[in-house]
Amino acid sequence: MVPKIDILTLFPEMFEGFLNTSIIKRALDNKLVEINIHNFREYSLDKHKKVDDYPYGGGAGMVLMCEPIFNAIETLRRDNTKVIMLTPSGKTFNQKMALEFSKLEHIILLCGHYEGFDERIKTIVDMEVSIGDYVLTGGEIPAMAIVDSLTRLIPGVISSESLVNESWNDNIVDYPNYTRPEEFRGMKVPEVLLSGHHKNISEFRDFERKRLTEKSNMMNLEEVDNEK
Ligand code: ADE
């Protein structure tokens, strides 16, 4: 089974660099994942290909209309499809979700723009996802973040060894890495890493993972405190 991802957007050109670079490009070339970009404007039945309109009740901006998005999803959806709406009010994305998504047969990612979606579009999606508590101009960057993180977890895309100790598996971060030179501007590589003593190296890395995880969790807590 090759996971298939359909992305619905009004700005397909935003994905060009993303799909044609590095690991994502290689995964596509090796047919380990299939990614299709669709402009949902093409699913508008309006003669001017209209996709948005003024909000009922007044207010700023334009709202994405139901019809083009319902048409696009109904055309692309199959039996095992998960339809995901990208919205700042959705469930916050994390590594566990990336792993779950990497095992799905077919995903449709719906990218919004303007003031957002007509609320009724939520009735045709399976899940609403946010990549964090901040507002972007659209769902394209969130879609890229999600596709990037799930694609690298598809078996064969990167070496399985790279995935073992990385950050946020089991909610802990990766250990710190160093490469040559041994000393840079007075900063030395920890002695133990030069020792060739595997048990000590492994203990050092475990200790550092715990220390850096606590530090990362503390930094996030401090932010919450500041908001009080
Ligand atoms: N669209 C705009 N901001 C977003 C966010 N933070 N996550 C997902 N979709 C978005």
Residues whose N, C-alpha, C, O or C-beta is under 5 A from the ligand:
A	BS01	ADE	L86 T87 P88 V129 S130 I131 G132 Y134 V135 L136 G138 G139 P142
